[in-house]
Amino acid sequence: MQQSAVCFLLTTTLFACGPAPDQFGKLDLKKWRSDRGGCNGIRATLLPDFKAEIHNLKGKTANTIGELLGRPDINQIADRNQKFYVYFLEKGSHCDKPGTKSNSRSVAIRMSAIGLATEVTFQNGLP
């Protein structure tokens, strides 16, 4: 009995540590992650596919969002232990001078205090 539980945990752990997926519904995650900061214009072309999957992003953990979409371009701390993962959708001043304020189109995913995605918004710059 104990041996089967250990085998199950080992198998689950091995599969959980696999490579990040390349597809999330219609969204090509490999292309999304390759366009850091939206500086190459690839994310803008993927926007319709991203919007089609918004409802599937809500409720995912911060770790899962990071695995799917890659490290956020900006990780912004908000009130009440919430945070935003911000991904730029187009080239802007942040591409030429990292760390500078940018008004480029972006998408922000709000993470709750318990680390779950609760809201996805689109804006120019930061939320």
N, C-alpha and C positions, 0 to 999 in steps of 0.2 A: 504494500500500500504506500509506504513512504517513498520507495524507489520510483513509483510511477509519478508521484507528485514532483519529485526532483526532476525527472525527465521532462515533465510538462513545463515546469518553470524554465529549465534550460532551453527548451525548444522555443518557448515564447520570447525569451530574452534574445536569442539569436535572430529571430525574425524581426523583432522590434528594432534591432540595431542595423538593419539593412540600409542600403542607399536610399536617398530621398526619391520619391516618385517623379516620373517625368511628365505625368499628365494628371490633371484634376478636373474631371468632367471634360469640357471642351478646351480648357486652358492648358497651353503648352508651358509647363513649369520650367522646363530646361531653358527655353528662350527667355522667360520672365526673369529667372535668376541670373542669366548671362548679361542682362542689361542693367547693371548696377547704376542706380540713380536715374534711370531712364535716359541716360546720356547718348545712347545710340539710336533712340527712336523706336526700339522694338516694342517696349511696353505699350506705347500709344496704339500700335497696330493690334495688340492683344486685348485692348479694352473691352470690346464687345463680349469676348469669351470670359473675361474676368467678371463683368457685370452679370453674366448668366450663372455664375457660380457663387455669388454673394451669399445667398441663403444657405449654401453648404459650408461657408466659412464660419458663420455665426455658431457659437457654442463650442468651437474648437479651442484647444488649449493654446497658450502662448508658444509652447514648444512645438506643437503641431504646425501652427501658422509659420513659425520660423523655418521649420523643415520644408514646408511646402513652397513658400514664397522666397525663402532665403532671408538672410539678416536684413532687418529694416534699414532704410537709408537714414532714418532718424528714429530714435527711441525716446519719446517725450513723456515725462512724468506729469501726471495730472493730480487733481484733488482726490482725497479718500483712497489712496493707494491704487488708483487707476493709472493706466498708461496708454499711450497711442503708439502703434507701429505705423510709421509713415513711409510710403513708397512713392517716389517721384515717377511721373508718367511721361515726362518730356525733358529735353535738355534745358538747362538754365544756368544761372550763375554758380550754382553748387557744383557743376561739372568742372568748370575752369578753376575755381577757387573753393576747394572743400571747406566746409564750416561757415561759409557766408550765407546770409539769408537769401532765400530764393522764393520767387513768386510763381514758379512753374506749377502746372497742374499736378496734383498729388491725390493719393487715396490714403485715408487714415483708418486704421482698425483699432477701435477702442477695446482695451482689455479691462475686465472688471478686477476688483480687488482679489478675487480668487483665481485670476489668470485665464478667464474665458473670454473669447471674442463676443462682444455684445452689440456692436454697431459698426457699420462701414459707411464712411462719408467721403465725398469728393469735394475738393476745394483748390484754390490757388494758394500755394505756399503751405504753411502749417495750419492745423485746425485751431 
